[in-house]
Amino acid sequence: MKMKTAPMGWNSWDCYGAAVTEDIVRRNAEFMAEHLKEYGWEYIVVDIQWYEPYAATNEYHPFADVVMDEYGRLLPAVNRFPSAANGAGFGPLAEYVHSLGLKFGIHIMRGIPRQAVHQNTKIMNSDRHAREIAKTNSICAWNTDMYGVDPEKDGAREYYNSIFELYASWGVDFIKCDDIARELPHEESELIMLSKALHGCGRPMVLSLSPGPALLEKAELYKQISNMWRITDDFWDKWELLYDMFSRAEKWCTHAGAGHWPDADMLPVGPIRQVYDVNNWTNFTQDEQITMLTLWSIMRSPLMLGGELTGFDEFTMNLVTNSEILAMHANARHSHPVWRREIDGIEHALWIAADTKGGYYVAVFNLGDKDSDISIPLADLEIYDGVNGTELWSGEHVEEPKSLSVSLKSHGARAYHFTYNEKAYYC
């Protein structure tokens, strides 16, 4: 599936872990349709273990009974997703999300349910059974739901075809496949088989690979078979993780484009960890959130909101509806860091990207623990004369500067758009 811009949406994990329910999904979809859709936010994604009736937090119940059909295909737990009753699956919920003008996605795990293997269920459109295709020594280190599938076994391809035929019949637009992105090269053939089944199901779907860190040496494979792949393990609201993302972004930024994007993970903004306490809020400061959205946008990472949308405050709404920052996310190309250095004892980073509609995007980051005032010669950006600029967070205009004077809060960022005036020229 070729897309011009990286996906933007909401995922249930940061708030509800494995315990999200249909009413939660519906209210977040309604909020997105009313308040965020016009800015490009469009995916509603149900994360892990929607097939586990008693999931309650971000922790999993080991070897839990799961809901599945006679062919070993997982189904939504009806006590959590009532519209899935009578074999309807996610069809009614997807239809409702579509009725709002949005798109619907689900999380899946690589492989076949262990429960299906233990019961030796039939494989749809095959004379084989679950035990014949299972790779029982291929298991997830952090979840007990699945065994891997052996691509060399008859019936393996038919199994993957059958689950994606089911997802297509439900109207799924987005698949987040877990326990796969970093499981290479030993599970590479299963990943390729899964991708072929998805792309052959007759319905366009985004394929998102998780968890990270993805393997840089496998970048070309990820680009050929998927739309996005995680470059980190789970990203949470800790400055140390955000600081670390600058190194990951530097390594991966050149691989964004033409329908495929390195994924820096969800944005833990607003109310998160709601299954533990409805008063929980992101630990990121406002400046750290600005830094996060600036970096994700200039490097063109997918943008997946992690907070309970209906609880967003004014700052969070302004953060995620800044049309100029989101234009940078959509239109930046060839993004890369220019330098990362200490200035007056404080670490800073400077990024640049071309704008498909003309001009340049520039982002300046303070990675240190103190506020700073710095001056950046435009020559550092190989911009020499005749430009006008706008700072995207404040709207402040910059008229024909020779250098960029920037005041930055600790862990803060500024983002600029520069265009040449009529007298512009290159030295």
C-alpha positions, 0 to 999 in steps of 0.5 A: 500500500503506497501512501504519500504521508506517514499514518496519523491516528490513535492507538489504545495501548498507552491508556488501556494496555490490553484492556480496551473496550468497545465503548472506549474505542467508539468515544475516541473515534467520535472525538477524533472525527469531531476535533482532529480529522480535519488536521489529518488524524484518521486511524483508530487502532485497537491494540493487543489482546482484544481476544482475551476476555479478562484482560485488565491492564498493561500486563498479560495473563499467562496462558489465558484462554482466548476467543477463536473460531474453528480454524484457530482465527482469533475473534474479539471477546464479546464481553469487551466488544458487544457488537462482535456477537454472533460471529460479526467480529470487528465488522460492526465496529469498523463500520462505525469508525468508517461512518465517521470518515475514519479508518480502523486498525487492529493489533495482531501477534505473529503466528498461530494461537497456542490454544489452536495448536493444543486443540489441533484446529483445522486450517481453512482451505487446507487439509492440514491442522494447526499442529502441522504448521506450528513452530513450537520453539518460536515463541514470544519472550513477553507474551504466551498467546502464540507459537510461530508458523513454519513457512516450510510446512504445507498449510502455513500460507493458507493459515495466514491467507485465512486470517487476512481474509477475515480481517478484510471481511471486517473492513480492517485498514491497519494491521500492527503486527507484533513480535516480528520487527526485531525477530530477524533473521530467524523469523524473516521467512514468516514475516515475508509470508505474512506480508504476502498474505496481507497484500493478497487479501484484496483490501488495502491495509497499512502494515506496521511492524513491532516491536523495535529496535528494528535492525538497520541492516534489514532496512531495505526488507522493511521498506519492501514489505511494510509501511512502518517499522518500530525503531525502538522498544516501547516509548514512554514519557521519560526524557531519557527515552526521548533523548535516545530517540535523536540517535535512532532518528539520525540512523533511520531518517534516510529510510523514510519515503515512498510509502514506508517510514521508520516508526518512533512509536506512539506519542504519550501525551495527555491522559495515559495509563488510565487503567491504573488511575484516571488521574494519570497524565504524561510525565513529559513537560510541555517543552519535551512534548514540543521537542517530541512532536517536532522531531517525529514530524521532521523525521516523518515518523508515523504519529499515533496518539497514545492519550485518552482523546476526550481528556485532552487539555488546551495545551495538548489540543494545540500541540496536535492541531498545529497545522504548520507542524503537521504540514512539516510532517506531511511535506518534509523530505530528505530529513537529516541532522546537520550537526549535534554539538555543545554550545556554551556547555549545552548540547544542541541538535540542528535538523533540516529537510526540504519542503515539497512545496518549496523552501526548507524546514529547520528544527533546533533542539536544546538537549541539555538541562539548562535554558539557552540562547544561541545563534546559528549561521544560516551558512551552517544550513547552506542557506546563504541569502534572500530567505524569509522564515516563520517559527512554526510553534509561535508564528513569529516571522524572521525577515532575511536573517544572516543567522538564526537567533534562538532562545530555547527552554531546557529540553525544548525545540523551535521549528522554522520554515524558510522560503526564498524571496524574489532576490534569492540566490545561492553562493 
